[in-house]
């Protein structure tokens, strides 16, 4: 249905679960030059499909397994673009080993950080576009923060993200330079962070936390208590 809605009425696709067979079954004849993927994330793989992967990379998180599969399926010098949640950019254990493999086997050259509301109302998790080439290890990663139009507070069903909004990214892509929405991080820094790729915009001031009415009342009450304590101390010193 989604393909039809996007005017792809006769797609050349094969219906199936790419995770339901051993990774070793995908041989040289299955390798491809380009992969574009928006894998399901936030879910748990079915039928113990994680056992189809090497022990080092076994996880129930489907998005992480798809990333391993993509690395495996790419030909030398092959290119890939994938949508991944923030959760895949950070974390220890298996998640860290998967990110390490990505950075050692591929050149992860660009991460586009998307607003949390891109997939609303279906999902509210923060997502990213990762672009990488297979064959050479990562030396530097460019980050680009995609910002919503000024009149938007959030994307939603009636005001979804538009293709034209990616025009600034396309212009920046071939003439990259650091600015208030783009920054570069070297691999040494990434390794020191335990291969954590969840790096926020260093030029963006930290957002002030919004408090609920109950929290504000509690904070105000605490402030009054401190004021009363000070007044009592002053009264005692005067006497």
Residue pairs with C-beta under 8 A, 6 or more apart in sequence:
3 9
3 11
3 13
17 46
17 49
18 66
18 69
19 45
19 49
19 52
19 62
19 65
19 66
19 69
20 47
20 49
20 52
21 52
22 52
23 52
23 53
23 54
23 68
23 69
23 72
26 69
26 72
26 73
30 73
31 73
31 74
31 75
31 78
32 73
32 74
32 75
32 78
33 74
33 75
33 77
33 78
33 79
34 78
34 79
34 80
35 70
35 73
35 74
35 78
35 79
35 80
35 81
35 82
36 80
36 81
36 82
37 66
37 70
37 80
37 81
37 82
37 83
38 82
38 83
39 62
39 63
39 66
39 67
39 82
39 83
39 84
40 62
40 63
41 61
41 62
41 63
41 83
41 84
41 85
41 87
41 88
41 125
42 63
42 85
42 87
42 123
42 125
43 62
44 60
44 61
44 62
45 60
45 61
45 62
45 65
49 65
50 58
50 59
50 60
50 65
51 58
53 65
53 68
56 94
56 97
57 64
57 65
57 68
57 94
57 97
57 98
57 101
58 94
59 65
59 94
59 95
59 98
61 87
61 88
61 95
63 84
63 85
63 87
63 88
64 88
64 94
64 95
64 98
66 82
67 82
67 84
67 88
67 98
67 102
68 98
68 101
70 80
70 82
71 101
71 102
71 105
71 106
71 134
74 80
74 106
74 134
75 134
76 134
76 135
77 133
77 134
77 135
78 133
78 134
78 135
79 131
79 132
79 133
79 134
80 106
80 130
80 131
80 132
80 133
80 134
81 129
81 130
81 131
82 129
82 130
83 127
83 128
83 129
83 130
84 127
84 128
84 130
85 125
85 126
85 127
85 128
86 125
86 126
86 127
86 128
86 198
87 95
87 125
88 95
88 98
88 99
89 99
89 111
89 128
89 196
89 197
89 198
90 196
90 197
90 198
92 194
96 194
96 195
96 196
99 195
99 196
99 197
100 195
102 108
102 132
102 138
103 137
103 138
103 187
103 190
103 195
104 137
104 138
105 134
105 137
106 132
106 133
106 134
106 135
106 136
106 137
106 138
107 132
107 133
107 134
107 135
107 136
107 137
107 138
107 139
108 130
108 131
108 132
108 138
108 141
108 197
109 131
109 132
109 133
109 138
109 140
109 141
109 142
110 129
110 130
110 131
110 141
110 142
110 143
110 144
110 173
111 128
111 129
111 130
111 131
111 141
111 142
111 143
111 144
111 197
112 128
112 129
112 131
112 143
112 144
112 146
112 169
113 126
113 128
113 143
113 144
113 145
113 146
113 201
114 126
114 127
114 128
114 129
114 146
115 126
115 146
115 147
115 148
115 154
115 155
116 124
116 125
116 126
116 154
117 124
117 148
117 154
117 155
117 156
118 127
118 155
118 161
119 125
119 127
120 154
120 155
120 156
120 157
121 156
121 157
132 138
137 187
138 187
138 190
139 186
139 187
140 184
140 185
140 186
140 187
141 184
141 185
141 187
141 190
141 197
142 176
142 182
142 183
142 184
143 182
143 183
143 184
143 185
143 199
143 201
144 169
144 172
144 181
144 182
145 181
145 182
145 201
145 204
146 165
146 166
146 169
146 181
147 181
148 154
148 155
148 165
149 165
152 159
155 161
172 182
176 182
176 184
178 184
179 203
180 201
180 203
180 204
181 201
181 203
183 199
183 201
183 202
183 203
185 199
190 196
190 197
193 199
211 219
